[in-house]
Amino acid sequence: MSTTNIIKESTKKKTEILADYRLACESREASLLGRKEVFMGKAKFGIFGDGKEVAQIAMAKAFEKGDFRSGYYRDQTFMLAIGELTLEQYFAQLYAHTDVEADPASAGRLMNGHFATRMLDENGELKALSKHKNSSADISPTAAQMPRLVGLAFASKLFRENDQLHQFEDLSVKGNEVAFGTIGNASTSEGIFYESINAAGVLQIPMLVAVWDDEYGISVPQEYHTTKGSISEALKGFQRDAESNGYEIFVTRGWDYEDLMETFKKAAEISREDHVPTLVHVKEVTQPQGHSTSGSHERYKSKERLEWEREHDCLVKMREWVIATGLATAEELDEIEKEAKQFAKNAKNAAWKAFNASIKQDEKEALELLSQAVHESAYKEGLQNIRNNLKNALNPVRLDSVKAVKKALRVIRKENIPARKNLQEWVKRVTKHNFDNYSSHLHSQSAQAALRVKEIKPEYTDDSALVDGREVLQSCFDHALARDPKVLAFGEDVGKIGDVNQAFAGLQEKYGELRVGDTGIRETTIIGQGIGAALRGLRPIAEIQYLDYLLYAIQTLSDDLATLQYRTRGGQKAPLIVRTRGHRLEGVWHAGSPMGMILHSLRGMYVLVPRNMTQAAGFYNTLLQSDDTAIIIECLNGYRLKERIPENIGEFTVPLGQPEVLREGEDITIVTYGSMCRIVMEAAEQLKEYDISCEVVDVQTLLPFDINHSIVESLKKTNRVIFADEDVPGGASAFMMQKVLEEQNGYAYLDSKPVTITSKEHRPAYASDGDYFSKPNTEEVFDRAYEIMAEVNPQKYPDLY
């Protein structure tokens, strides 16, 4: 290399290093200012990435377009370094600014430090992910980013090894992308961390995990967290070698700029080129401000430890190294630090100004309307106090204006003055606006939303085959796999044997292991595989073998998948279909119907409960046309029951939120779903013999529930209702009752007390007798309906027992 080129290269290197130092200082100042803002009452809580700046800059150097991050709430410097976060946006999130432009990650819905890139355009369509640096949306639960990380890396394997996916260049460049994960050392104690590490090792996927190790988990030191006190030591058995697959494991220090740069570069190259997982254990990381604004680390760290942390602060060490190597003088670095401090301060001030401006208009209008009320009302003193309290509030937010106006409306509730009407209209407008701010995007609001998929009825001919229910599903899945190369299915026993009930029988042989695959017994990361693959534009069907196995994965389903559209305000979507089965099986295990748990914890997902496999197939077809996520719970005892297979098995759809009347009646409405439909229909037929006419309604989907309020129309006719299901008392039956009687005002049409029929509070004992005496049966449905009619006409319906 010529002298000129050497000088140019040296100058370029110096410029880059000093830019890194500047960015690290800006990020540190943001952390320091953020803590002060919380203590000043301008934000509710703060958690910061101070102490990790240099390591995160090193990791960012290895992060390329098309790559994905699944991290945690201390990654601010990394996000700044890849150009997907500004300090103004950082402070906007701290203040909970609800504007998407101000806080693109969450629009004020998450506390600070929760990072995400907007992967969807304004129409809810995926952007060209391969041309962007991508961050999946953070969540707070410890280690909860790990299952999703597995899925993001798994998608790269699919894009690389499945030639049919090479055409989707906006989603991937032949699987060249690495999924980067970050986690604190204490969170590696979580079970889902180890499950994810194992899953990635088995799958051999391009996943890079960085562990920031500050030797504490809040106040608890490392020896309580990790075997051998070191995650890299504990995971040595995962190290790959010439004879076996596994991980490449690296150890570096959080203050060593040169070694960090080299380590992350090498780890990323191995993951990208060899398509294997790597782990970078970043030791000797400090946390200058402690865990969060909730407490001080001086309470639990010794003076010696605190002194060591001050000496080994990554900014202190980098400054020493820059001066020692002659890259800059102390005076030059002083100037960089001064400018960084001012830069962060300016960003904070701009964010605070923008945040206040966003709520000032409502406050201004409220004050003006309250002044009008003071002028017109006889209750001037009380209204003036309300107005003064609002005007003098310290750092007022939206709720202050709403509370003030509602208080005023209570005061003037009996007065017929113009101000009253104006205040009422203000409340309605602001309520609607704040619904958009805080409650929108629970589900997709795009043109591909599941509720917008057009219904197509199943078609039959005289020649339509009568087959086992499982064969209806098998044909549906066959058509789906043939129709779209992005569709895939995986889970325990799904591949080689075609699932335990044979709905995928023969499809792995036809489409290959990448499309129809087996997994280990690891429900949480099965869901994680699905979330990550769906985030990247694929259409996974993740199978959880039995309904009660959802308990293993409920946290990932609830905190990650179900909240994704909401917590990004429509910025990301993962249209995963979770397939499972349940109901009516004997024994304590696999026999539960925890529908209440599912309904309460999975808001943001649709919950579909088809009564047979034809209905299930229609739901799969609907969902595969949509961009919503859902769980489909098939009837475990329905796979061998005979059904006619529709001629348009790959095209017909079943709409969500629309119950079906299975039997018309005049006396009692029975509302149910799933396997209970057969039991209720049998009971209704028996009741007919005793002159009791039952209308049987299959709700079909619990979320959404009867969006057109059709069930109340049945109550208008029968004036009596039973809600029947297999959940425990107060579970899904109570949910259905609330929906119909309260939300649909069904109570107004009842002439008899509403009744629920449920399972016992325990799970069924083994064998048929245990099932019969534990769960609703035909005789119980008969008896409860008969009792209702006996109260109406005791002479016609005398006591049975």
VENURRA-V415983 format. One record per residue. N is the residue number from 1. RES is the residue in one letter. SS is DSSP state (h for helix, s for strand, l for the rest). PSI is psi in degrees with one decimal (none if undefined). Layout:
n: (N N)
res: (RES RES)
ss: (SS SS)
psi: (PSI PSI)
This chain:
n: (1 2 3 4 5 6 7 8 9 10 11 12 13 14 15 16 17 18 19 20 21 22 23 24 25 26 27 28 29 30 31 32 33 34 35 36 37 38 39 40 41 42 43 44 45 46 47 48 49 50 51 52 53 54 55 56 57 58 59 60 61 62 63 64 65 66 67 68 69 70 71 72 73 74 75 76 77 78 79 80 81 82 83 84 85 86 87 88 89 90 91 92 93 94 95 96 97 98 99 100 101 102 103 104 105 106 107 108 109 110 111 112 113 114 115 116 117 118 119 120 121 122 123 124 125 126 127 128 129 130 131 132 133 134 135 136 137 138 139 140 141 142 143 144 145 146 147 148 149 150 151 152 153 154 155 156 157 158 159 160 161 162 163 164 165 166 167 168 169 170 171 172 173 174 175 176 177 178 179 180 181 182 183 184 185 186 187 188 189 190 191 192 193 194 195 196 197 198 199 200 201 202 203 204 205 206 207 208 209 210 211 212 213 214 215 216 217 218 219 220 221 222 223 224 225 226 227 228 229 230 231 232 233 234 235 236 237 238 239 240 241 242 243 244 245 246 247 248 249 250 251 252 253 254 255 256 257 258 259 260 261 262 263 264 265 266 267 268 269 270 271 272 273 274 275 276 277 278 279 280 281 282 283 284 285 286 287 288 289 290 291 292 293 294 295 296 297 298 299 300 301 302 303 304 305 306 307 308 309 310 311 312 313 314 315 316 317 318 319 320 321 322 323 324 325 326 327 328 329 330 331 332 333 334 335 336 337 338 339 340 341 342 343 344 345 346 347 348 349 350 351 352 353 354 355 356 357 358 359 360 361 362 363 364 365 366 367 368 369 370 371 372 373 374 375 376 377 378 379 380 381 382 383 384 385 386 387 388 389 390 391 392 393 394 395 396 397 398 399 400 401 402 403 404 405 406 407 408 409 410 411 412 413 414 415 416 417 418 419 420 421 422 423 424 425 426 427 428 429 430 431 432 433 434 435 436 437 438 439 440 441 442 443 444 445 446 447 448 449 450 451 452 453 454 455 456 457 458 459 460 461 462 463 464 465 466 467 468 469 470 471 472 473 474 475 476 477 478 479 480 481 482 483 484 485 486 487 488 489 490 491 492 493 494 495 496 497 498 499 500 501 502 503 504 505 506 507 508 509 510 511 512 513 514 515 516 517 518 519 520 521 522 523 524 525 526 527 528 529 530 531 532 533 534 535 536 537 538 539 540 541 542 543 544 545 546 547 548 549 550 551 552 553 554 555 556 557 558 559 560 561 562 563 564 565 566 567 568 569 570 571 572 573 574 575 576 577 578 579 580 581 582 583 584 585 586 587 588 589 590 591 592 593 594 595 596 597 598 599 600 601 602 603 604 605 606 607 608 609 610 611 612 613 614 615 616 617 618 619 620 621 622 623 624 625 626 627 628 629 630 631 632 633 634 635 636 637 638 639 640 641 642 643 644 645 646 647 648 649 650 651 652 653 654 655 656 657 658 659 660 661 662 663 664 665 666 667 668 669 670 671 672 673 674 675 676 677 678 679 680 681 682 683 684 685 686 687 688 689 690 691 692 693 694 695 696 697 698 699 700 701 702 703 704 705 706 707 708 709 710 711 712 713 714 715 716 717 718 719 720 721 722 723 724 725 726 727 728 729 730 731 732 733 734 735 736 737 738 739 740 741 742 743 744 745 746 747 748 749 750 751 752 753 754 755 756 757 758 759 760 761 762 763 764 765 766 767 768 769 770 771 772 773 774 775 776 777 778 779 780 781 782 783 784 785 786 787 788 789 790 791 792 793 794 795 796 797 798 799 800 801)
res: (M S T T N I I K E S T K K K T E I L A D Y R L A C E S R E A S L L G R K E V F M G K A K F G I F G D G K E V A Q I A M A K A F E K G D F R S G Y Y R D Q T F M L A I G E L T L E Q Y F A Q L Y A H T D V E A D P A S A G R L M N G H F A T R M L D E N G E L K A L S K H K N S S A D I S P T A A Q M P R L V G L A F A S K L F R E N D Q L H Q F E D L S V K G N E V A F G T I G N A S T S E G I F Y E S I N A A G V L Q I P M L V A V W D D E Y G I S V P Q E Y H T T K G S I S E A L K G F Q R D A E S N G Y E I F V T R G W D Y E D L M E T F K K A A E I S R E D H V P T L V H V K E V T Q P Q G H S T S G S H E R Y K S K E R L E W E R E H D C L V K M R E W V I A T G L A T A E E L D E I E K E A K Q F A K N A K N A A W K A F N A S I K Q D E K E A L E L L S Q A V H E S A Y K E G L Q N I R N N L K N A L N P V R L D S V K A V K K A L R V I R K E N I P A R K N L Q E W V K R V T K H N F D N Y S S H L H S Q S A Q A A L R V K E I K P E Y T D D S A L V D G R E V L Q S C F D H A L A R D P K V L A F G E D V G K I G D V N Q A F A G L Q E K Y G E L R V G D T G I R E T T I I G Q G I G A A L R G L R P I A E I Q Y L D Y L L Y A I Q T L S D D L A T L Q Y R T R G G Q K A P L I V R T R G H R L E G V W H A G S P M G M I L H S L R G M Y V L V P R N M T Q A A G F Y N T L L Q S D D T A I I I E C L N G Y R L K E R I P E N I G E F T V P L G Q P E V L R E G E D I T I V T Y G S M C R I V M E A A E Q L K E Y D I S C E V V D V Q T L L P F D I N H S I V E S L K K T N R V I F A D E D V P G G A S A F M M Q K V L E E Q N G Y A Y L D S K P V T I T S K E H R P A Y A S D G D Y F S K P N T E E V F D R A Y E I M A E V N P Q K Y P D L Y)
ss: (l l h h h h h h h h h h h h h h h h h h h h h h h h h h h h h h h h h h h h h l l l l l l l l l l l l l h h h h h h h h h l l l l l l s s s l l l l l h h h h h h l l l l l h h h h h h h h h l l l l l l l l l l l l l l l l l l l l l l l l s l l l l l s l l h h h l l s s l l l l l l l l l h h h h h h h h h h h h h h h h h l h h h l l l l l l l l l l l l l s s s s s s l h h h h l h h h h h h h h h h h h h l l l s s s s s s l l l s s l l s s h h h l l h h h l h h h h l h h h s l l l l l l l s s s s s s s l l l h h h h h h h h h h h h h h h h h h l l l s s s s s s l l l l l l l l l l l l l h h h l l l h h h h h h h h h l l h h h h h h h h h h h l l l l l h h h h h h h h h h h h h h h h h h h h h h h h h h h h h h h h h h h h h h h h h h h h h h h l l l h h h h h h h h h h h h l l l l l l h h h h h h h h h h h h h h l l l l l l h h h h h h h h h h h h h h h h h h h h h h l l l l l l l l l l h h h l l l s l l l l l l l l l s s s h h h h h h h h h h h h h h h l l l s s s s s l l l l l l l l l l l l l l l h h h h h l l l l s s s l l l l h h h h h h h h h h h h h l l l s s s s s l l l h h h h h h h h h h h h h h h l l h h h h l l l l l l l l l s s s s s s l l l l l l l l l l l l h h h h h h h l l l l s s s l l l l h h h h h h h h h h h h l l l l l s s s s s s l l l l l l s s s l l l l l l l l s l l l l l l s s s s l l l l s s s s s l l l h h h h h h h h h h h h h l l l l l s s s s s l l s s s l l l l l l l h h h h h h h h l l s s s s l l l l l l l h h h h h h h h h h h h l l h h h h l l l l l s s s l l l l l l l l l h h h h h h h h l l l h h h h h h h h h h h h h h h l l l l l l l l l)
psi: (135.7 160.9 -39.3 -44.2 -35.5 -42.8 -44.0 -44.0 -40.2 -41.4 -42.7 -42.6 -42.4 -44.0 -42.1 -44.0 -42.9 -33.0 -38.3 -43.3 -40.4 -46.3 -41.8 -40.6 -39.5 -42.3 -40.9 -43.3 -36.1 -40.4 -45.1 -43.6 -37.7 -42.6 -41.8 -37.8 -36.9 -46.2 -21.4 -1.8 11.3 -8.0 155.3 -31.6 151.5 138.8 132.7 165.6 21.6 140.7 -14.0 11.1 -48.3 -43.1 -39.2 -32.6 -40.3 -43.0 -38.4 -30.1 -27.7 -3.6 122.1 167.7 137.4 -20.1 163.6 143.6 139.5 96.0 -153.3 -174.1 15.5 18.2 26.7 -40.8 -39.5 -46.3 -37.7 -41.9 -31.4 1.2 19.0 17.8 137.9 159.7 -32.3 -41.1 -36.5 -46.8 -32.0 -39.7 -36.7 -39.6 -7.7 48.2 124.4 3.4 130.5 -34.3 -36.9 -46.4 84.7 -25.8 -46.2 -3.3 43.2 10.3 -11.9 154.2 167.6 157.8 6.3 106.9 147.3 146.7 153.2 104.2 -11.4 147.7 -174.8 -15.9 3.9 13.5 146.0 136.0 177.2 87.2 -30.7 -12.9 6.3 159.8 122.4 138.7 118.5 155.1 129.5 153.9 159.7 -36.1 135.2 131.2 3.1 -13.2 -13.5 -47.1 -42.2 -37.2 -41.9 -44.8 -38.6 -40.1 -36.8 -38.4 -38.0 -39.8 -43.2 -45.5 -30.9 -45.3 -16.2 104.3 -30.2 -20.7 -7.1 -20.0 -20.8 70.3 -21.8 -18.8 -32.7 149.8 76.9 38.5 22.8 -3.4 143.5 140.0 118.8 129.2 146.6 147.7 147.4 154.7 -39.1 -33.6 -14.0 -5.8 -16.3 144.7 -36.6 -20.4 -50.7 -38.8 -40.9 -40.8 -44.7 -44.5 -44.3 -36.2 -38.2 -44.3 -24.9 76.1 156.2 81.1 125.3 119.2 123.5 123.6 113.8 113.1 101.7 10.7 12.5 159.4 94.6 -109.9 -6.8 121.1 167.8 -33.5 -19.9 -12.4 -45.9 132.9 134.4 3.1 14.0 124.1 -33.1 -35.5 -42.2 -30.0 14.3 -28.0 -15.4 -6.9 128.1 157.3 -172.1 -26.0 -18.1 152.1 167.6 -144.4 154.7 122.6 131.7 150.5 131.9 179.9 142.4 -7.2 0.5 90.7 -49.7 -47.5 -35.9 -44.6 -46.0 -40.5 -49.2 -34.9 -46.1 -43.7 -43.8 -38.3 -41.8 -46.2 -40.4 -42.7 -44.2 -12.7 52.7 159.0 147.5 153.6 127.9 110.1 106.8 101.9 172.0 41.3 144.7 165.2 81.2 -32.7 10.4 -167.5 -48.5 -174.1 -1.3 -13.6 176.7 134.0 -9.0 -18.4 -26.9 -4.1 141.4 163.2 -36.6 -42.3 -43.6 -38.0 -42.4 -41.8 -37.8 -40.0 -30.6 15.8 133.7 -30.3 -38.9 -46.8 -39.5 -38.9 -45.4 -43.1 -42.5 -43.8 -43.0 -32.7 -3.5 15.0 -27.3 157.7 166.0 -37.5 -39.3 -40.8 -34.9 -41.5 -40.8 -44.3 -39.3 -46.1 -37.4 -41.2 -43.8 -38.6 -45.9 -39.4 -42.1 -41.1 -42.4 -46.6 -40.1 -40.6 -41.4 -40.5 -44.4 -40.0 -46.5 -38.7 -32.7 -23.6 -7.9 -35.1 -45.0 -42.0 -42.5 -45.8 -41.1 -44.2 -40.0 -42.5 -35.3 -36.2 -40.9 -42.9 -41.0 -42.5 -36.8 -22.5 158.2 -11.3 53.9 -43.1 -47.7 -41.7 -36.7 -36.7 -41.4 -44.2 -42.5 -40.0 -39.6 -44.9 -34.6 4.7 139.3 122.5 59.2 148.5 -177.4 -38.8 -28.4 -41.9 -42.9 -45.0 -39.9 -46.0 -40.9 -36.9 -42.5 -40.3 -30.4 -41.3 -41.8 21.2 -26.2 1.3 135.9 77.3 152.2 -35.3 -34.3 -46.6 -40.5 -39.9 -38.2 -43.1 -36.9 -43.9 -43.6 -44.3 -44.8 -36.3 -44.4 -43.7 -39.5 -19.9 -43.5 -39.7 -39.6 -11.6 1.4 167.6 33.2 -37.0 177.3 140.5 18.3 176.8 -18.5 10.0 144.9 -35.2 -10.9 -1.5 129.1 136.0 134.5 119.8 147.4 144.7 138.8 153.2 175.6 -20.1 0.6 126.8 142.8 114.4 171.4 147.1 -36.1 -30.7 -28.4 -47.2 -42.4 -43.8 -39.4 -48.7 -37.5 -47.8 -41.4 -44.1 -37.6 -33.9 -38.4 115.7 -12.5 -12.3 134.4 160.9 144.2 158.0 -177.3 119.7 13.9 -32.9 -83.0 -45.7 -5.2 28.7 160.7 -15.8 10.7 18.6 -18.1 17.1 127.3 -6.3 -26.9 -42.6 -34.2 -39.0 -9.1 161.8 -25.2 -25.6 -35.4 101.4 154.0 154.3 169.9 179.0 91.1 73.8 -39.4 -43.7 -15.5 -46.1 -40.8 -42.2 -42.7 -41.8 -49.5 -43.2 -39.5 -38.2 -32.3 13.2 1.6 170.5 75.2 147.2 110.0 121.6 128.9 117.7 -44.3 154.6 -39.9 -12.4 -12.6 -26.0 -33.3 -31.0 6.2 -33.7 -43.2 -41.1 -44.7 -50.9 -28.8 -68.3 -49.2 -26.0 -2.7 -53.1 -40.0 -48.9 -12.6 5.1 51.5 18.7 -19.9 155.1 150.1 83.2 63.7 138.7 119.5 119.9 132.3 -178.1 154.1 -170.1 144.7 3.1 143.2 150.0 158.7 -37.0 145.6 0.8 -5.5 156.2 70.2 57.2 -35.3 -43.8 -45.5 -47.0 -38.3 -28.0 -14.0 32.2 129.2 -16.1 151.6 144.3 110.6 132.5 69.8 146.3 -18.8 179.1 -23.2 -44.4 -40.9 -45.1 -41.5 -36.1 -41.5 -42.7 -40.0 -50.0 -35.2 -12.2 -8.6 175.4 27.2 160.2 146.4 162.3 130.1 121.5 104.0 156.6 118.1 -28.6 17.7 -3.3 -26.2 -2.2 146.1 136.3 152.1 133.4 124.2 147.1 -30.9 48.4 -30.7 -3.3 -30.6 149.7 151.4 125.9 151.1 145.2 18.3 102.5 160.7 131.0 112.9 -25.3 128.7 146.6 173.3 -21.4 -45.9 136.7 127.4 118.7 124.5 -168.8 168.2 -140.5 -24.5 -20.5 -42.8 -40.2 -44.9 -40.5 -38.9 -42.6 -39.7 -36.9 -39.5 -38.9 -31.7 -35.0 -20.4 22.8 36.2 117.9 114.2 134.4 120.8 124.1 122.4 115.0 -26.0 -46.0 134.4 -36.2 111.1 157.2 114.3 66.9 -21.4 7.3 50.0 -25.5 -35.6 -27.0 -34.3 -39.9 -33.9 -27.7 -44.6 -29.7 14.5 148.8 142.2 134.5 120.9 131.8 -178.0 5.4 172.0 162.8 136.9 4.9 -121.8 -28.5 -41.4 -37.2 -47.5 -39.9 -44.7 -41.6 -45.0 -47.5 -38.5 -56.1 -39.1 4.1 32.7 -22.3 -30.3 -15.4 7.8 135.6 -7.1 158.1 134.6 148.4 141.6 141.5 120.8 176.8 171.5 170.2 -15.7 169.0 160.6 143.8 168.0 153.5 172.3 -37.4 -41.2 -42.0 -45.4 -44.5 -3.6 -29.4 159.5 139.0 174.4 -42.3 -37.9 -41.9 -44.9 -50.9 -43.6 -38.4 -41.3 -41.6 -40.4 -45.8 -29.4 -35.6 -34.6 -43.6 80.5 -26.6 -40.7 -30.7 75.3 163.4 138.6 -40.2 none)
